[in-house]
Amino acid sequence: MDESGPRELALHGLLMAEPRRRVTRAELEAVEDPDARDNYRVVLGFRDRLLDAGTLEACYMGLFKAPVDLPPLFIEQMVHVIVRNVLEGCDDPLRVRAAELFFREQKATIQEGHALLADLETVEMHAAGSRYGSIGRLIVEAQGTLGSADLDVLDRSNAALYWERESRHDTVVSVTYGRPALDALARVIEAWIEHFLRLKTRVKPVRRIDEPRWAWHVGLDVESTAILNELWAGSEVDHGRMQRILALFSLEFDDARAMRSDIAGRSVYLALSANEDGVVRMKPQNLLTSLPLHEA
């Protein structure tokens, strides 16, 4: 039975008939149920922000000019829509799977020297075993053999499997240096930057940073930012934390004039890491807010 109050139903009906309709404070306060009132406030605030910005991209970029006050789910959904638009027409399943890192948390594990990423929600749902086989147990307990049928690790030879199971989020990718999924992630990063900033870049996976005093770095997650900051400052980082770094990239601008003048032409290093729980939470906004762009 629907327990919504009459005023809540009336407001719902008005918004269904006119989705862009501005809701007054009085109309919102008239909703009797406090939880429903708060939910309306959050959703309507998000809707108004989108309408005022004009585009998803403008709304997304505007989020990070002040303390973020949107629920993470809303931001993830925005990124999902944008990155799918960025990859419109892409026929490479590895790129599309790699792009999921932008908006879906991953569970990382090391097997036989390979850094494997599986969808965190899927792992948690099926950790005890299910129709997906032992993917959850294998990732959580780091058991099994790389490339086994249960793991469904995507590579060039079987990447087409992704199209059949895209919505299930039950495929795994290796971000180990030299694996095709890591190169696919590099291409997605290039496309993301070009879409927002209209700048062409070349992103290349690297084994290590050979420059003792590199010019600039961008952590693709909170853990990477902290580790790179400490390394750049000359601090010692213990071996356990260093092992959390799963991937490194060098980024170069096609046009060095787009960079800050004092470091124009030098490489920018990117890192992707897991946290202490083995979870990868990528922050794609860092690629837009933290690059050393020219002041002009």
C-alpha positions, 0 to 999 in steps of 0.5 A: 500500500502506498503510504505517501502523503497527499502533498507528496503525491501532489508534488510528485504529480506536478514534477512528472507533468513538468520535470523542469518545474521550479519547486518553492520552499513552501511546496517542499516543506509541505511534504509531511514525511521528513525522509521524503522531504530530504530526498526531494531536496537532494534530488531537486538540488541536483536537477537544478544544478544540471539545469543551471549548468546546461550540460552534464560536462559543465555541471561535473566540472563545476562540482569541484570548484567548491566542497562537493555536496552531492551524494557519490552515487550521483557523481558516479552516474554523471561520469558513467553517462559522460564516459559512455558518450566519450566512447560512443562508437568504440568497438574495443571491449577492453576500452569500454571495460577499462572505462568502468574504473572511472565510475565503478569501484574495483577490487584488486588482487595480485595473482602470479605477479598480475594485478587483477581488477574485478568489480567490487560490487560483483565481488561482494555479491558473489564472494560466497559463490553463485552462478558466476562460479568462484569469481568472488572467492578467487578475487577475495582470497587470491586463489586460483589460476590466472586466466581460468574460466572462473575468473574470466580475465579479459585479454585480446583473445577473449575480449568479445566476451565483454559485449555479452556480459557488459551489464553483469560486471563480472569480467576481470582485467589485468592492469599489469605492465604490458597487458592490453587492458592497461593500454586500453585504460591509457587510451580512455584517459586520453579521450577523457582529457580531450573531451573536456579540455580539448587537448591532445595528450599521449599517455603511456604505461611505464614500469617506474619513474626514472626521473629523480625529481620529476616535474609533476604528478597526478594521483588517480585516487587518494592513495596514489596522491599521498604516495606520490607526494611523499616520494616527490618530497623525498620521504621513505614509503614502506614496501607494503604501501608501495605495493598498492601502486598498481599502474603508472603512466607518463603523460605528454601534451601534444602541444607543450604550450598548453602546459605551465611555462616553467615545466613545458615539455616535461612528462606528467606522471599518473598513478593508480593504486588500491587502498589498504582494503584492496579497493580502487576508487578512481577520481577521474576529476583529478585528470581535469583539475590537477594537470599543469595547464598554462595559466592562460 
